[in-house]
Amino acid sequence: MSDSIEALPSSFRDPSGFLFLDRGVLYRQVNRGYREDYDHFLSSGLYGSLVDAGLLVAHQEVGLRRPESPECYKILRPDPLPFISYPFEWSFSQLQDAALTTLAIQKRSLEHGMSLKDGTAYNIQFRNGKPLFIDTLSFEKYSEGRPWTAYRQFCQHFLAPLALAGYSDIRLSQLLRIHLDGVPLDLASRLLPVRTRFRFSLLTHLHLHAKAQTHFADKPERRVRRSVSRRALQGLIENLESCVAALRWKPPQQEWASYYEDTNYTSEAFRHKEQLVGEHLDRINPKPGMVWDLGANTGLFSRLAASRGMTTIAFDQDPACVERNYRVCRQDGDTHILPLWVDLTNPSPNLGWHGRERMSLLDRGSPDAVLALALIHHLAIANNLPLSRLAGFFGELCRSLIIEFVPKTDSQVRRLLASREDIFSEYHQQAFEVAFSRYFEIRAASRIRQSERTLYHMERKSLYEHRCTG
């Protein structure tokens, strides 16, 4: 292990330890100050119980190999995760499942004489289609009478954005992108409709909680730390669990009904497109380990990649699409698809302290292959992005590209142009091929039957790949 180790930018705040990379492998240092809690975490059986239940990421102790760091107690190597996502990229049900997982872990912790000291949503990632707790150092020995220290953070990271989405507008959950330590409770209280004050759990955990925070914000001397029995603490967790589980968000019915019906595809054209996408995926060599489906809609074509054992991140800017995709994945037990709510024209940037605590979307990894189906015309016409810019973006993003070109004669493009002037003289198939040929070799181009659309399989040119990596 090399001598020059630095904490990852997302892991410098915790005095108990930190994450770091060494030769591309992720490790976690446990500091001596956390020794007693860490040893109890293992000896109490809590670690084994959570790992066996699929609630906590497993780790291996790799031995103390950093004598130059006197505060180091243990070095752990956590099991790797295929992709890191953030709470503001999750659908409603993903955030809800993450919240329920956090509460389930807290309940199990109390049974083993421990408690969660952190209630942040960033301690959850999705692996094999399910939420997984990833912070081994978030557990502390439980002391009788001590309140749950993570209560406020849990309400800000989970309950507030879920209530805002369910009772007001799903877009308010994007406040998590602005407020990295969760939605302030006083803000949530003001934004929620009056009727939420008549739900006892929301009145207690959000509205009165917010009022108490505001009241004591500038009066720390008047704060009284009340003793909370274990039974009362368990009751609090169960009440939060019921409150979170009861929250609902459902898009307008018409949005659910027409995702794939509102196109000019015939049944034959749709089947042919599925066939072509499958053939192109099978043709890619070596087989992609990671596929990004950009503009995945409800994930029908993502499932073609997932069914071939490819880890597939299904991005869409419509939260209803992402919600439906996740629910289907959960129902079918699909372990290879991660649906995420991302606007490709404004993807998640670097955030937090020094702009480095939370990585931008493109800094969190690059796919081996990309699906861009029925996407380019939206980017080029609805968002005024030139084909040259689009080609450059994909050229930097992936080595294999399966992309669909939709001409102006297509009904979907005519709809986009119906309410605006056609200033897109460069948007035609020849210009598309010229722009993308700068970065890719076109391996196949197939007209989709009973349509005017063309599906391409492209591979990045080695010269351009050398220029990007060198």
Disulfide bonds with the S-S distance in Angstrom:
none
